[in-house]
Amino acid sequence: MWDTLWVDANLATMAPGKPYGAIERGAVAAKDGRIAWIGYAADLPKPPDELAHDVRRCNNSWITPGLVDCHTHLVFGGDRAREFELRLEGASYEEIARAGGGIVSTVAATRAATREELTESAALRLAGLTREGVTTVEVKSGYGLDLENELKMLRAAGDLAVRGNVRVKRTFLGLHALPLEFKDDRAAYVQLVADVMIPAVAAEGAADAVDAFCENIGFTTEEVDYVFSAARASGLEVKLHAEQLSNQHGSALAARYKALSADHLEYLDDAGIVAMAENGTVAVLLPGAFYFLREKQLPPIDTLRKAGVRMAVASDCNPGTSPMTSPLMALNMACTLFRLTPEEALAGITREGARALGILDEAGTLEIGKAADLAIWDVKSPAELSYWLGAPLLRERVFAGRVV
């Protein structure tokens, strides 16, 4: 007997081969937290009630994989609503950052918070994501900028897995900003991140990957290269904030390291696209930051598409440039601002989001043997997930076979 069987449903499996990988009038079963059967309901070997302990009838709803938000900064102290006001008054993101605002201001609030306080505040933001179908979320550090506080953030991110009934992938983002105590010695901080912090994070098993902010107000490709070498030496995957505000050629560097992803990419050039395509590096699109910063330079979507670069979509939930806790809003923005199709957008926050985290064998599509992470939607077509703004579409969220 299966544990649970969902019937009277349409399935957007997101497996490649046909639009949405759709199976209309389908069924999916879970046992021991895994997908045990999937297909057309007419092909079930017996009547549903003879096959599973719990049969759930979905009233012709659509079932997708649980959503995968592959780029967030959920754990942080304080907020930056005042900076939002300053930008509306004409200040640029770069001007605010150079004046001591931006990431550095969040560092002070994060250092002052306890692990428990960080977990509590992040859980509220996580609830926004899970209410809209997220079952896997990536959480970055990067607001501690010393070993003690970076580990505190990563431990708080780990606490969220139990609190939210989600899979949490943790990313160490020590090379996010230069802390004030190192303002006169960049090299010493980069060396601290590479030679002390990364080995300590890896030894604790506190992160799955290492990220960096490669930008004209962040860190150079040479500095990122040094840190990525340390990450690889410690057995950690790498990914990169790249080409958001300027072209620093970070994406090509990330691709040379076979990075899981390069993220933002508004100023990505053709050489970076070629390198990403050749090395399987996923392009993570973050339309929330593009919208919130009122940017004008679009990522080169059509060129990425033609080159065969996989494109993921994520919320980039963070206090300064994308205070968004709605994955469905990210889908709509990806379509309206970046001109993705609804199918590309949904693939971006399921299959390609899982690929960008290196867990496509575990999540991102509905296939036998994968985790039974499902989102069940009261919609007549999957395109509605990118269409509606603010509608309560989620009927049921399932994590590891459990309705949560």
N, C-alpha and C positions, 0 to 999 in steps of 0.2 A: 504494500500500500504506500502510495505517496503521502507526504504530510499534507500538502495543499494543492488543489487544482483550480485554476481560474478558467472559466468557460464563458460563453456568450460574449466573446471579446474579439477585437481586431488587434493584430500584433504588428507594431513597427519594430522589427527585430534589429534594424540598422545594420544588418549584415549586408555586405556589398553584393551587387548583382541585379537588383531591381529597385525601383523607387521605394525608399524607406525600408527596404527588405520586408515589404508588407505581406502578412498572411491574414486575409480577411476571414471572418468566422473561424477563428483559431482557438487554441487552448494552450496553456503552459502549466507545467507541474513542477513542484519543488519537493526535494527530499534532502534532509540533513544540510539545509542551507544552500543547496546547489540546484540548478535547473536539471530536472530528471527527464523531462519530455517536452517537446514543443512541436506544434504542427497544426494541421487543419482539424477542427473538432470532429469532423466526419471520420477521421482516421483513428480516433481513440479506440483502443482494443476492447473496451467494455463500456457500459453506461458509467457516467461520471461518479455516481454515488458508490460504485463498486471498486473505484480506483484510488480514492483518497479519503483520508480521515476528515478533511475539511474541503468542501466544494464551495467556491465563491463565484457567484454569477454576477457578471459585470454589466449587464444591460446594454450590450453593444458598445461599451467604452473602448478606447484605444489603450493598449499597454505598450510602453516604451521601456528600454533599459532605464534604471535609475540614473538621474543626471549626474555628470561628473564635472565639478567646478575645479578646473586644473590650475587656477592662479588666484589666490587670495592672500590677504594680509589680515586675517580675522582677529589675531591676538594683538592688542595694543592698549595703551592707557590714554585716557582723555579723548578729545576730539579736536577738529580744526575748523569749526564753523566760522570763527573770526576770519580765517584766511579766505574762506568762501566770500565773505563780505568784501575783503580787500581786492580780490580778483574782480568782483563786480564793479568796484570803484576804479579799476584800471590797472592794478598791479599784475605783473606776469608771475607765473609759477617760478621762473628762474629768479626774478627780483625778490620774491618772498623768501626763497631758499637762501639766497646770498645774504639776506638781512637777518638770518638766524631763525627763520621760520621753517616751514616744511618739515622734512623728516626729523631734523634735529629737535624741533619742539615736541614731537611725539616721543622722542627718546627720553626726555626728562620725565614726562608723565608715566612712561612705561617703567622706567627704573624705580619710580616712587611706588608703584603698585606691587602688591603681593601676587604670588602665583595664583592664589585663590581668587583674588579680585580680577586678575586677567582672565581666568577661566570663566568667571561669572559673566563678565561683560561680553566676552567672545561668544558664549552660549546664546545670548540674546540675538546676536547677529547671525549665528548659525541657524537659529530657529527660522529666520526669514528664508534661508536657503532651503532648509528641509521642508518647509511648508509648500514649496514649489518643486518638490520631487528630487532634490539632491540626495544621493546616497554615498557619494565619494567626494571629499573635498581636500584640496591641497592647502596647507597653511605655512606661510613663511615666517621666519623670525626677522630680524633686521632693525628692531627698534630698541635693542639693548646695547649693542655695540661694545660690549665687553663680555667676557666669557660667562660670568655669573648671570648676567641678565639675559643673554642670548639663550643659555640653557633653561632659564626660568620660563622664557617664552615657549621654547620647544616642549618643555614638560607640560605647560598649560595646554598647548595644542594637542598633546597626547591625551590629556584629560577629557578633551571634547569628544573623543571617539565613544567613550562610555556614556557621556551625558546626552549625546545627540543621536545615538544609534546610527552612526555613520562610519565609513572607512576614512581615516585621516592619513594623508601622506604629508610628511614634514620636510621642510626645506630650510637649510641654514643660509641666511642672507646677511652674513657679517659684512660683506662689501656693499653696503647699502648707502651709507653716508659716512663722512669723516667726523668722529666724535670731537667735541670741543677740546678735550684734553690732548688730542693729537693734531690740533690745527696747524702747528708749526713743524710737524714731522709725519708727513703722509707715508713715507717709506716704512717707518716703524710700525704704523698701524697695519699696513698691508702685510708686513712680515708677521705681526701678531696673529692676524686672521689665518694666514697660511700655515704657520709653523707651530702655533699653540692651540688656537681655537678649533680648527678643523680636526686635528687628531683627537682632541678631547671630546668633541661632539660625536665623532665616529666611534670612539671607544665606548661611549655610553649607549650607542645605538639610538641617539636622539634625533637623527635626521636621515632621510633617504637620499637627499641630493643637496648640492650647493648651488646657489644663485649669486648673481652680482648685478649691480646697476652700472652698466657701461654707457656713460653719457658725458656731455661736456660739463655738466654740474655734478657728475658722479666720478667714475673711475675709468682710467685709460685701458686700452686693450692690453698693454704691457702688464699692467697691474692685475687685470683679470686673468691673463695667461699664467702668471705666477700662482694665483690662487687656484685656478683650475688644475694645474699640475699637482698641487697639494691634495685637492679633492680626489683626483684619480688615484694618487698614491695611497689614500685612505679608503679606497674602494667605494667612493660615492659617485653617483651620477651628477651631471652638471646641466644647468639651464641658464638662460641669461635674459635680463631686461636689456633690450637692444633697439637702437634706432627709433626711440620714441620722440626725441626733441631735435635730434641731429643725426647725421650719418657718421658714426665712429667706426664702422666696419666690424662691429661686435658680432653680428650674425655669422659672418664668414669664420671668425675665430671660434665661435661656439660650434659651428658645423665641423671644423677640423677636429674638435674633441668629441665628435659624434654626440653632441648634446641632445638631450631629450627634446628640448624646445628652445626657440628664441621668441621673445614675447614683446608685444607692442608693434614695432616694425613700420611705423609711419614713414620713415626716411630710408627704408631698405632699398638697396640698389640691385642691379641685375647680377653683379658678381656674388652678392650675398644670397640671392635666390638660387643661383646655380649651385653654390656650395651646400645650401640646405637641401636641395633636391638630391644631390649626389650622396649625401650622408644620412638621409632619412630624418632630419631635424624638423619637428613640427612647428608650424607658425601659429602661435597663440594670439588671437585677435582680442583686443580689450576695448570694445566700443564705449564702455562706461567712462573710462578715463578720457577718451577722445571727446565724448559729449561734455563731460564735466569741465574740461579745460577749454572747451570751445575751439578745438584745433581745426585747422583747415586742410592740412596735408593728410590725404587718405593713404592707408597702406595700399601697396600695389596688388590689389586682390586679383585682378585679371591675369597679371603676369605670374603670380603664385599659382593660380589655377592652371594656366597653360603649362607651367613647368612641372606640374604634378606634385607640388608641395602640399602636404596634408595641412588643413587649417582647423584649429580648435577655437572654441569660443569660451570665454570665462568672464566672471563678474569683476575680477580685480578688486574685490571689496577691500577698501583701505580708508584711513581717516582723511587723507588729503586730496586725492584726485579721483576717487571713485567710491564714494560712500553708499554703495548700492548692495542690497541684499536680496535682489530679485533676479534669479537666473532667467526667468521668462522675459524680463525687460532686456536682459543682455541679448536674448535671441532676437527680439524686435529691433533693437539697435543695430545688431549685426546685419539685419536685412535692410532696414531703412537708411542707415548711414553708410554701410560698407557694401551694400548691394549683394549680399549673399542670398541664395535662394533659401526658402524655409527648410528644405531638405538638407542643404549644406550646413545651415545653422544648427539644426537638431543633431546632425552627425557631429558637428563641432563640439557639442556639449554632452555627447555620449561616447561614440566610438573614438573620435579623434582626441577628446579630452583624456580618455583612458590611455591612448597611445602616448600622449604628451607626458603622462606620469609613469610610463613603462609598465602598465598593468593591463594591457589589452587582452592578455590571456586570462584575466580574472573578471573584467568588467567591460562595460561599454557597448556590448551587443547582447542580444538574447540568443544564446546557443547552449546546447546540452553540455554540462560540465562546468559552466561558468557560475559565478555567484548568483543566487536568485535575488538580485537587486532589481526591483521593478518600480515603475511609476504608472499608475492607472488614472486615466484622464477622461473627464466627461466632455469629450469633443467628438465631432463627426468626422474630422480628418486631422492628421498630424500637423498640417499647416497652421491650424488654429493656435498652436502653442507659440508661434511667432507673431500671431495676428492680434490677439486680445491684449489689452493693457489693463492690468489690475483685476481681471476676472478670476474667481476662485475655481480653477479648472481641475485641481488635483482631487481625485476621488479616494485614492489609497496609495500609501507609500510602503514598499516592502523592502526590508533589508535582511539579507541572508535568509530569505524564506519566511521571515516573520513580518506580519503586518504591524507597522509602528506608527 
